[in-house]
Amino acid sequence: MDDDTAAALGRAWRDDTPWQFLTRLTELGDRMGGHTGERRAADLVAEAFETVGADPAIESFEMTRWTRGDAELAIRTERDGDPVERSFETIALPYSAAGDVTGPLVDVGYGTPDEIDDVGEELAGGIALASTDTPPEKGRFVHRMEKFGHAAAAGAQAFVFANHVPGQLPPTGSLRFDAQAAMPGVGVSTETGDWLREYAAMGAEATVRVSAETDRAESHNVVGTLGPDTDEEVVVVAHLDAHDIAEGATDNGCGITAVVTAARLMADMELDCRVRLAGVGCEELGLMGAEALADSLDLDRVKAVVNVDGAGRARNLRAYVHGHDGIRALARRVVEEEAGQPLAVTDEPHPYSDHWPFVRSGVPALQLHSQPPEGAERGRGWGHTHADTRDKVEVRDVREHAMLTALLVTDLAASDPLERIAPETLADQLRDADFERGMRAAELWPADWD
């Protein structure tokens, strides 16, 4: 390690900038894509990039804005001949259609394709109730958009998403990418989900009502550069938006803070090629900022993309390497061998974060996330709920993940060109990981892969 890098890392241990930045970001409140708070977040990121000499520009792009109204969930059934009528706290899921739907409540378990197939015609005209969880015995973690898509394909007329993390926390999360969904969808807490499963078994009828609006609007990316003006570049991206029901401290306040902090480090390091820094909008609504960024670049000149989404949430780092042997080897060497830090690795690719527009085009990608503590529930934890607040963050974790991000990016900048992943190879990897059916249900399978 050269003297400049060692000095920059040493200063990082006492730098209170990460906490100051995260505080200012989470004080903004609603950072939902296309809304005022997201633009204010872009201004904050631009200010941070300007401070390190990255010469930032704020770039706008069009998107479909979703504006929350209110939502209601009620059930009617009988117990021992006596009527039971109850209403429960619920929140609409972004891009939920507005509507007022009544039908039989149908428990589809974890919402996996096999479970929905097992329900069969019972779901036609009904309201699907699915858990946010996917336990290990069911295979890979099935994304919310897939569960929604499978339910819609089976004839459901509304969707209820029940959190598996206790604490009276209805979850949120987009049902589509940049478009209104075909039917209403709402989130409920673990505790409400327990009641609803019991009522579904009793043959309950449910009503779901959602008011919401969609319109065309603008979102914004913040883009700057560090290092020499070379033909090749490494792209470092983190999303600055968050859901409108919480502060978005862990998702993805920690991630964009890690990028801002890594930029402060890299400004004092020797970079062998240009590093493009990007804080992008609208990840939560469908990766639209990342799509706009990828469309603006010559991807043949992008050596690799580093997507910092989920880093800083917990003590140890997790690397998603998207089936790329070279990225896996580099991450293990830099983090484990050279930095002496633990690293968990996930090999298979997935399409649900800002690396996807790059990976889909063959660019080698590394997503930096956090390894949940031992014994923690699978899934998002506090993310996508009212509880995603600044008090959940340990600034030490953000600092250390930012330091590792800077080391990984500088190593990628100095590395020889990495092998590109051909679309047919990526498609085969996704099929092997059992993603194809779910991606088709979520309308994410690229048409040119058929």
PyMOL commands that set and color helices and strands:
alter all, ss='L'
color gray80, all
select helices_A, chain A and resi 3-12+17-26+36-51+113-123+136-138+144-153+190-201+249-266+288-296+299-301+325-338+356-359+390-392+395-414+423-432+436-441+447-449
alter helices_A, ss='H'
color red, helices_A
select strands_A, chain A and resi 57-79+82-88+91-92+99-107+127-131+158-162+185-188+205-226+233-239+274-280+302-308+316-320+343-346+365-371
alter strands_A, ss='S'
color yellow, strands_A
deselect
rebuild
show_as cartoon
